[in-house]
Amino acid sequence: MIGVSTSCLSDVPLEHALDVLYDLTDIVEIVDDGLHFMDNADIAECFDFRYFIHAPSRGVNIASQLEIIRKASVEVIRQCAGLASGIDADRVVIHPGYFSHVLQRDIGIFQLEKSLIELEKISGEFSVTFLVENMPEWNYFLLKRPEELPLIRDFGFVLDVGHANTNSCLDEFLEVPISHFHLHDNFGKEDSHLAPGKGNIDFGPVFDAIEKNDAPGIVEVNTLESAKSGLEYIRKMRPGLF
């Protein structure tokens, strides 16, 4: 099951993005941020997609040591879950957050745990599943490597293969249970969100893991041309995923 993220059209309004993607795919992950931030579900309801939602992440930090920001971040995600429920998007991708100083990582972990307890209740309220995504290389991010997976408790895991490549741990991540995949490429240094096949990632094992986990794979790139290129590459390499 392969779909496309609206990230490839982040510079146009959501209605325009969905209209363009209608000719490419029937599975869309809406990045609920920027021009695609949803005040309501009206636009999404106009299109016949299977939807997933990527919750807002810019300005949102569920591991913030500032309690007022942590609580507000959870509330933003709660509102996103309500919209997701309204368009039958049963999965909402979230980021694990970050800490403000290398010496405050333990505080960030404590705050993340509180947020996940609250989000577990919200998940039941709206009948949506929250999935937590691994982060790229940056000193302050949580969940960059497989050994950090216990931080997300029993929540499902989103493997962002490009992020894992920047941390040189993609192979290790591919060995764990995975609920959802974000597919993009890079050369291991920058989180460049290139089309699959345009960097140095070996996608053969990634495709194997998608099949093994029976999980959706979302092409998450920065341009429409990259989305088209990525879909073409996947169809050529593993047509059975469609």
Number of C-alpha atoms within 10 A of each C-alpha: 14 22 26 28 28 30 25 22 22 20 15 15 13 23 15 12 21 24 12 14 22 14 8 15 16 16 21 24 24 26 25 22 17 16 15 20 15 20 11 14 15 13 13 19 12 11 14 13 20 15 23 24 24 26 25 22 20 10 8 23 26 32 31 23 21 13 12 9 16 21 19 14 21 21 18 16 24 20 16 23 28 19 21 27 19 16 18 15 22 19 24 24 24 22 24 27 24 26 23 16 11 12 10 13 19 12 16 27 23 14 23 25 18 16 21 22 11 15 21 15 12 21 19 10 13 17 17 19 20 26 22 23 25 26 26 23 21 11 13 18 20 26 23 23 19 17 10 11 19 10 16 19 11 11 17 19 22 24 26 23 27 31 29 24 23 22 17 15 15 22 15 12 20 19 10 14 15 20 19 23 24 24 28 29 30 22 16 19 14 15 18 17 24 23 26 27 18 16 16 13 19 13 18 11 13 20 19 14 19 20 15 11 16 14 18 21 26 24 31 28 27 20 18 19 13 20 28 17 18 24 23 16 16 21 14 10 14 14 11 12 17 13
